[in-house]
Amino acid sequence: MHMLYDSDAFVVVQMQPDALSESGSQPHLTRQGFEIVDKRSNKEVYLDGSWAEAFQRQIHAWQVKTPTQEEVEATLDGYAELAQNPLFIH
């Protein structure tokens, strides 16, 4: 797990496929993904597959041309519209 972004409105975490399960013997994730948490609505969305690939391309574009915080938040807001899962703190 790697935190990519944290603001008053959003948290973005990259989940790595080599993360181990609690037993430490089996990979827990088979593919890379991204979790986007909308702090305003207390909901999260997990992107994997083609959604994760599209988000990864967006990250690379941001690395080429550094965006403003407003540009980042506008993009994340679009993904947050997909969020259906309420956020639970463990």
DAKA-V233865 format. One record per pair of residues at least 12 apart in sequence whose ideal C-beta (glycine too) atoms are under 7 Angstrom apart, sorted by the first residue. I is the first residue (numbers start at 1). J is the second residue. If there is no record, write none. Layout:
# DAKA-V233865
<<I/J> <I/J>>
This chain:
# DAKA-V233865
<<1/13> <1/15> <1/16> <1/19> <2/14> <2/16> <5/72> <7/69> <7/73> <8/39> <9/38> <9/39> <9/40> <9/73> <10/36> <10/37> <10/38> <10/39> <10/73> <10/76> <11/37> <11/39> <12/34> <12/36> <12/76> <13/34> <13/35> <14/34> <15/29> <15/32> <15/33> <15/34> <15/35> <16/32> <17/29> <17/30> <17/31> <17/32> <31/48> <32/52> <33/46> <33/47> <33/48> <33/52> <34/47> <34/52> <34/55> <36/76> <36/79> <36/80> <37/87> <38/80> <38/83> <41/83> <42/86> <42/87> <43/83> <43/84> <43/85> <43/86> <43/87> <44/83> <44/85> <44/87> <45/79> <45/80> <45/82> <45/83> <45/85> <58/75>>
